[in-house]
Amino acid sequence: MFKRIGNLFKGFFGLFIGGLERKNPEALLDVEKENLREQIAKYNKGLAGHAALCERLISQTRALENEEKELHAKVVAHLRAGNKELAGQYALRHQQVKKEHGTIKSQMEEAEKTYKELLTARDVSVKAARDKIESLKRGINEAKIAQATAELNEMASGMIGEIGTAGDTLNRLEEIVREDKEKAAGRARVAKDSIDMSGITAKASEQSAMEDLALADFAAAEGIAIEKPVAADASSPSPGTSDSTKTMGPAQTE
């Protein structure tokens, strides 16, 4: 019973976590990036230990190589000097060092080969993981774009489905606005036709007469002559008449 309840809670918890992961793929991707960095750090730590082993084997190989050369020289020198006993001791030591040098050198070469293989495996794995992360990042962005496009299409589809209702509302609104405009235009016309233009015309004539009187008083006070407009009548000369006919008063004789 308790096991079944535990499995039920695990199932609910898994569904909850799965829903969160589905809603926040960027967060899940960031977690995987952090895990990749930690794995690379651990791998590099182990790789550094292996590289240290390679360096130690290289140092031992060089030391044994130098010792082998020195023992070889001592064996030759003691043989030439007739020291057979010392030459035999150095020869035995030379044989042991040579054998150990060969073993250490083989181990060093194998360690170097393993190090290069581990380095290549790390680079390949890291590149594959990074390519996968970049692919997932592009996929998330494409999914967001597709989701936004789908939402816009759904909105457009909803608008098309409701366009009949919206059109009826707009038509009613247009009719209301037109009626209001016509009513306002009618009120303006009635108000204009109700204006008494006779009073306005009389007021304008009175204003013009007062302006002329004020101007005549000002000209008389300043001694300025004001020419009065000559009314055109039948006695006025025609355009073809000479200048002598325009002179008024008695005619002058020669």
Secondary structure, DSSP 8 states (H G I E B T S, - for coil): -HHHHHHHHHHHHHHHHHHHHHH-HHHHHHHHHHHHHHHHHHHHHHHHHHHHHHHHHHHHHHHHHHHHHHHHHHHHHHHHHT-HHHHHHHHHHHHHHHHHHHHHHHHHHHHHHHHHHHHHHHHHHHHHHHHHHHHHHHHHHHHHHHHHHHHHHHHHHHHHHHHHHHHHHHHHHHHHHHHHHHHHHHHHHHHHHTS-HHHHHHHHHHHHHHHHHHHHHHHHHHT----------TTS--TTS-GGGG--SS----
